């Protein structure tokens, strides 16, 4: 092992450790939000393509890295396939493509959000990046929600940096008739 390799190993382990710590803290905060213990106005902030989205943490059960996905023949292009998440098969959907955008480019920051067992338990959505919890009480609600659909709740917020956030209902996503018809 060269000296450079020896230096990089601890750094790689440190980055992996920091990521696990971040995910553990985020899961604890999501659990607290689900329980209603002081964080009832928290939403999970994610990026889907160029869109900043807010998800109800009670509708998600787990966030994982993008794992190997087995493509299923004769399905819509937004249906990425089946993945094994802790011994359970879940159908993985490209949320950006499902919402009418282009297929997402899978990257280091891509994550899979497993939908809560109370809603489905067998569905997961790929997002571009998870940003962590956001507090809607610290944002300004925009009144002009003309393009509201069942999936996009119509609630749009501006944060302190004037970044627009769109609230998406995972319950509406998995209940959408298109979502239930993945076959061509």
Secondary structure in CASP SS format (residue, H / E / C, confidence):
PFRMAT SS
TARGET T0000
AUTHOR 0000-0000-0000
METHOD secondary structure of the structure
MODEL  1
X C 1.00
X C 1.00
X H 1.00
X H 1.00
X H 1.00
X H 1.00
X H 1.00
X H 1.00
X H 1.00
X H 1.00
X H 1.00
X H 1.00
X H 1.00
X H 1.00
X H 1.00
X H 1.00
X H 1.00
X H 1.00
X H 1.00
X H 1.00
X H 1.00
X H 1.00
X H 1.00
X H 1.00
X H 1.00
X H 1.00
X H 1.00
X H 1.00
X H 1.00
X H 1.00
X H 1.00
X H 1.00
X H 1.00
X H 1.00
X H 1.00
X C 1.00
X C 1.00
X C 1.00
X C 1.00
X C 1.00
X C 1.00
X E 1.00
X E 1.00
X E 1.00
X E 1.00
X E 1.00
X E 1.00
X E 1.00
X C 1.00
X C 1.00
X E 1.00
X E 1.00
X E 1.00
X E 1.00
X E 1.00
X C 1.00
X H 1.00
X H 1.00
X H 1.00
X E 1.00
X E 1.00
X E 1.00
X E 1.00
X E 1.00
X E 1.00
X C 1.00
X C 1.00
X C 1.00
X C 1.00
X E 1.00
X C 1.00
X C 1.00
X C 1.00
X C 1.00
X E 1.00
X C 1.00
X C 1.00
X C 1.00
X E 1.00
X E 1.00
X E 1.00
X E 1.00
X E 1.00
X E 1.00
X E 1.00
X C 1.00
X C 1.00
X E 1.00
X E 1.00
X E 1.00
X E 1.00
X E 1.00
X E 1.00
X E 1.00
X H 1.00
X H 1.00
X H 1.00
X H 1.00
X C 1.00
X C 1.00
X C 1.00
X C 1.00
X C 1.00
X C 1.00
X C 1.00
X C 1.00
X C 1.00
X C 1.00
X C 1.00
X C 1.00
X E 1.00
X E 1.00
X E 1.00
X E 1.00
X E 1.00
X C 1.00
X C 1.00
X C 1.00
X C 1.00
X C 1.00
X C 1.00
X C 1.00
X E 1.00
X E 1.00
X E 1.00
X E 1.00
X E 1.00
X C 1.00
X E 1.00
X E 1.00
X E 1.00
X E 1.00
X E 1.00
X E 1.00
X E 1.00
X H 1.00
X H 1.00
X H 1.00
X C 1.00
X E 1.00
X E 1.00
X E 1.00
X C 1.00
X C 1.00
X C 1.00
X C 1.00
X C 1.00
X C 1.00
X C 1.00
X C 1.00
X C 1.00
X E 1.00
X E 1.00
X E 1.00
X E 1.00
X E 1.00
X E 1.00
X E 1.00
X C 1.00
X C 1.00
X C 1.00
X C 1.00
X C 1.00
X E 1.00
X E 1.00
X E 1.00
X E 1.00
X E 1.00
X C 1.00
X H 1.00
X H 1.00
X H 1.00
X H 1.00
X H 1.00
X H 1.00
X C 1.00
X C 1.00
X C 1.00
X C 1.00
X C 1.00
X C 1.00
X C 1.00
X E 1.00
X C 1.00
END
